[in-house]
Amino acid sequence: MTLPQRQGLTLAAEYLAREIPLGMEQSAFGSSLVAPSPVIGVGAEALVRLGIFASGARGGVYTRVVAREDLRPHLGRLSPVQADFDHTFQAFISHAAGHAETLPDTRAAFTLPETHRKIGVVLLRLGYLAEERHGVYWTEAVAPFMREAVLWDEKGQCLSEIWQAQEEAEARHFFAGLPDHLRVALQRTVIEQGSFEGLDMLRRHWTEQGWSEIRQDTPGDLLEAGFKVNYFTTLVRLIREGRG
C-alpha cells in the first residue's frame, strides 16, 4: 500500500469507528451491537476486518474490541493490504455518500465539508477527487465504489439524479394535464398558503367526471386523476423553485 492509501484507510476507519456504532442497536444478548441495515453492516464488517470490531456467533451481531483512544495505535500496528483499503473505503463511501449524505453522490463540483476535509486532501492525492474552480468533484476512479454502493449505474451516471429527473418529468406531466385555471391556482396557493392547501384545492376540484371549475364541498379521490404523492411533492418543490 502507498502512504496516501495508508492515510486514507486510517481516516476512513476513524470515521467508521465513530459513526457506525451510532447507527447500531443494542443486542438482546448483552453489550454487543446489531447492524439494522445493509450499509451499517458493511461498515461493521470493515471494522471487523481491521480488528476494531469482533463478530458474534449470531449473524449481524458485533462487539467493539478497540476503544476510541486506542484506535490510532491499533491501526498503526496493522500491516494492511490493498483489499483492506478497498473494503474500508467502500464502507466509507456507502455510509458518507449513501447513508449519512455528508458527501454528495453527484458528479457536480462541491465544497468539502469540514468533517471530511482531512480525508478529502488524501482522496485528492489518490485521484478519487479532483479540483476545479468551484471546488472538488468525483473522478472516474471512484466509480467502482459508487456502483457497489448503488449510487452510480454502470455508465457512471448518478442514480439519484436519474431518479430525480424521472420524478420531475412525471410531475410536469401531471401538472400539464391540469386545466389552465387550476395550474395557475395551484401555483398561487402553494406559494401563498402552502402545499397542504394546494393539495386540498386540487381535491376540491376533482369529481368522478374529471376536473371541475367549481369548487366541490366534498373532496374527490385524486388517485382517479393519476395523482401520486411523489408527483405532488416534486411539483411543490418545482413551484417553489420557480420551475413549476
Salt bridges, closest charged atoms under 4 A:
GLU14 OE2 - ARG72 NE 2.30
GLU19 OE2 - ARG18 NE 3.12
ASP84 OD1 - ARG49 NE 2.62
GLU114 OE1 - ARG117 NE 3.07
GLU140 OE2 - ARG107 NH2 2.38
GLU154 OE1 - ARG147 NE 3.81
GLU168 OE2 - ARG237 NH2 3.11
GLU168 OE2 - ARG243 NH2 3.18
ASP180 OD1 - ARG183 NH2 2.19
ASP200 OD1 - ARG204 NE 3.45
ASP200 OD2 - ARG215 NH2 3.50
GLU241 OE1 - ARG237 NH1 3.59
GLU241 OE1 - ARG243 NH2 2.77
